[in-house]
Amino acid sequence: MIRAFIYVLQEVDIDQKLKDAPDDSYAIGVFIGKLLPFVVLVIIAYAIYRYNKNRIKDD
């Protein structure tokens, strides 16, 4: 029940947002906003990997 509620809240129609956009630069913002969470997760994962690699190397 809670998952369905969260899914409804997170459901975003990007095509509709692009149709209602005031100009073309809005599409760039949508693209960046879509990729930004994944880029942040990759950076965090790499930082954790690097930290653990250096910690094991020092032991």
C-alpha positions as CSV (number, residue, x, y, z in Angstrom):
1,M,0.0,0.0,0.0
2,I,2.8,2.4,0.9
3,R,4.8,1.5,-2.1
4,A,1.9,2.2,-4.4
5,F,1.5,5.6,-2.8
6,I,5.2,6.4,-3.2
7,Y,5.1,5.3,-6.8
8,V,2.2,7.6,-7.6
9,L,4.1,10.5,-6.0
10,Q,7.2,9.8,-7.9
11,E,5.6,9.2,-11.3
12,V,6.7,11.9,-13.6
13,D,5.7,12.4,-17.2
14,I,8.7,13.9,-18.8
15,D,7.2,14.1,-22.3
16,Q,4.4,16.2,-20.9
17,K,6.9,18.5,-19.0
18,L,8.8,19.0,-22.3
19,K,5.6,19.9,-24.2
20,D,4.6,22.5,-21.5
21,A,8.1,23.9,-21.3
22,P,8.5,27.6,-21.9
23,D,11.6,27.2,-24.1
24,D,14.2,24.7,-25.4
25,S,16.6,25.3,-22.5
26,Y,14.1,23.6,-20.2
27,A,14.9,20.2,-21.9
28,I,18.6,20.6,-20.9
29,G,17.5,21.1,-17.3
30,V,15.3,18.0,-17.4
31,F,18.1,16.0,-18.9
32,I,20.6,17.1,-16.2
33,G,18.0,16.5,-13.5
34,K,17.4,13.0,-14.7
35,L,21.1,12.1,-14.8
36,L,22.3,13.9,-11.6
37,P,21.2,11.3,-9.1
38,F,23.0,8.6,-11.0
39,V,26.2,10.6,-11.2
40,V,26.1,11.4,-7.5
41,L,25.6,7.7,-6.7
42,V,28.5,6.7,-8.9
43,I,30.8,9.3,-7.2
44,I,29.8,8.0,-3.8
45,A,30.4,4.4,-4.8
46,Y,33.8,5.3,-6.2
47,A,34.7,7.2,-3.0
48,I,33.7,4.2,-0.9
49,Y,35.7,1.8,-3.2
50,R,38.8,4.1,-3.1
51,Y,38.6,4.4,0.7
52,N,38.3,0.7,1.3
53,K,41.1,0.0,-1.3
54,N,43.5,2.3,0.5
55,R,42.5,1.0,3.9
56,I,43.2,-2.6,3.0
57,K,46.5,-1.5,1.3
58,D,47.7,0.2,4.6
59,D,47.0,-2.9,6.7
